[in-house]
Amino acid sequence: MALQDLRPSLLSDQVYRLSDLLKRPVYAADKKIGWLEDFVIQDKDIVAETTHVCIGRPFGDPTVYAPWAKIRLVNHDRVTVDPSLEIAGLTEPPANPVLLADYILDKKVLDVEGREVEVVYDAILAIHRIHLFVIAVDLSKRSMWRRAGLGRLGQLLSRREEDRIVAWDLVEPLPEKLGSFAGDLRLKVVKAELAKMPPVDIARILEELDHDQRFAIFDTMDAPDASDTLEELDPKSQRDLMAVLTKEKAARLINLMTPGQAADVLSALSWAQATAILHHMDKEKARHIREIMDKQEEEVADYVISNFIKLSPDATAHEARQRFQKAKDRDAVAYIYVVDAENRLLGIIELADLLTADDHTPLKTIMRARTIFLNGEDSLKEAARVFKRYDYRALPVVEHTGKLIGIVLSRDVLDLEHRYVE
């Protein structure tokens, strides 16, 4: 969006960029009393209205919070306050102040169009009648260069970049309670499209943010969306969020999941954390989740089968095809495992590669030496993670020496998980 595309009723001849106003000298009559340090704003949905001007002062004197009604002039050269202003009594900030530059500039946002993490590099203000409004934020990289005093370089480097002006009515403020939680961070989240995004996309974005930003976005989400997104996060991000949620709220989100999904999330936490959350849930559902969590810790060695094909590296493709034709369980023989004389796993051959090979081709020339495998002591949960990630129908299970113990089938792990989930 370009600046001229904003609501015409909010534009005037007096339109400013925040970065151009900061550090401007502030005068009372002809006496300089400080510089423009920031603005205190109050959200009005379509715009944010300036309530106070923060005036920085030299020699360590405290900041003055001058009411906007006492400002007589704002331009790119100076700010002029009413000469009758008594600054001595204005050093206490208003209750729960939201500071435009301090809380908004350089904070990450969710981009409405690209669903990517963006940064607020500037804000657009306009004087309308007797009020000063924040009407938009600017996500353009060229604004970053302007603030660094390299405007021309920024225009050159960003000449193909589209304007990234986002109207304030698409910017939603965070809940007030976040201030005391996260060191007065006032992250702004552009969330007009957030509700339309699949949970897995939201999860990928949250994983890129820092702790405070991740919680800020997550805390604005409806419970069903938050629950779905929590399930899609990586274990580290799950632990990060669950650590700051109240046990009651965590239990409400977990309760919206199936038992299997709940077990996956709670397994990422410490035993004490998981137990505390389960304590706030329905006893029967909590019991079911504990059963699944216990089952997930069983070792894959208990599910190994020996109905598979293994051959030496010098065996030919013709020999392998003959063995395959005699096999009955197609899942178990979807792959041929190549082992040495001591039964150490050397590689794996997929059926598609086998069928296209010449009869006399030795298996060692068509096998894939870099093989995904499981260890015998791996848990069912770890096995399920590997199956879901790599989409194999079977995986070899080896000892620490590399010797092939057997194979485990995806259906035996994932179908087992499904029975417990439902």
C-alpha positions, 0 to 999 in steps of 0.5 A: 500500500502506498501512503496516498492509498490510506483513508483520504479523511485521515490525510492532511497537508501535515503528514509526518514520519516518526523518524523525522520528528524524533530528536526535534528540539522542543521550545517553550516560547523562544527557550529550548527545553529539550527534544522530542523523545517519543509519543504516548498513544492510545489505540482507536481501532482505525488510528492511534491518537497521540495523548502526550509528547515525551520531551527528553531533557539534558543533564539527566533531568527526567522526561516530561510528558506534555499533554497533546493539548499543550502542543502549539506547533509540530513540524520538521524543525521544532516542536513548540509547547504552550509557554504556560506549561508547568513542566515540573509537574509532568515528569510522571508518565500517564498510567500504562503508557504505550510509547510509539517509538519505544514499543513499535519501531523495530518490532516484528510483525506478521505480514498480512500478504506474505505471511512472513515475519516483517519489521516496523521501520517507521510510523506515519502520523498526521495532524487532523483538525486538532488531533495528531494520529498514527495512521500507518506503519511502514515495513519498507527496507528503504525506511530502515536506510533513511533512519540510518542517514543513508536514504539515497543508498536505500533508494538504490538498494530497494528501488524494486521493493514495493511500498510496505505501508500498513494502515493502522486499522490492520494493526492490533495492539497487544493486551495490556497485561503483557506489559508487566509480563514481558518487560513492557514490550508492546509488540504490534501484530498485524493479524487480519489474516492470522485466523485464516492461516493453517496452524502449521504456517503459524507455528513456523512463524512463531518458531522464528520469533523470540520468547516475548514475541512468540508469547505475544502472538500466541496469547492473542489467539482463540483457544482452538487455534492456539491448541492446533498451533501448539501441536504443530510447534517444535518441542523447544517452542512448545516448552517455551510457551508451556512454561509461561502459561498458567497450568489451568490455561495449558490444561484447557488447550491440551484438553482440546487435543486428541489424547494422542496429540496431547501425549505428544505435546506433554512428552516434550515437557518435564515429568513435573510439568506434564503431571501438573497440567494433567492434574487440571484435566478430566481424570479419565482423559488424563489417564488415557493420555498417561497410557499413551505417554507410557506406550511411547516410551517402549523400545522399538526393539520390542516391535522388530520383525525378521521377515525381510530380505538381506543380501551381500553387496556382491549379490546381483539385481537378478538374485534380489528380484528372485527373492522379492518375487517369493516374498509374501509381505510386501511392506516388509520387502519394500526394501532390500538390505545389504549387509556384510559377512558380519551382518553389519548394515551397509546400505539399502535398495529401494524396489524402484532402483532394483527393477531398473537395474541390469540383471548382472549389476551387483547390489553394492553399485546401486545401494544407498549407503547413507541409510536412515535407521533406528537403534534398538533402544529408540522409543516408539515416539522417536520411531513415529517421528522418523517415519512421519519425517521420511515417509518410509514403509519400514526402517532397519533397526541396528545395534550400536555396533551396526549389526542389523537386528531386524526391521520395524514397519511403519504400520506397526508404529503409526497404526498402534499410535492411531489406536491409542489416539482414538 
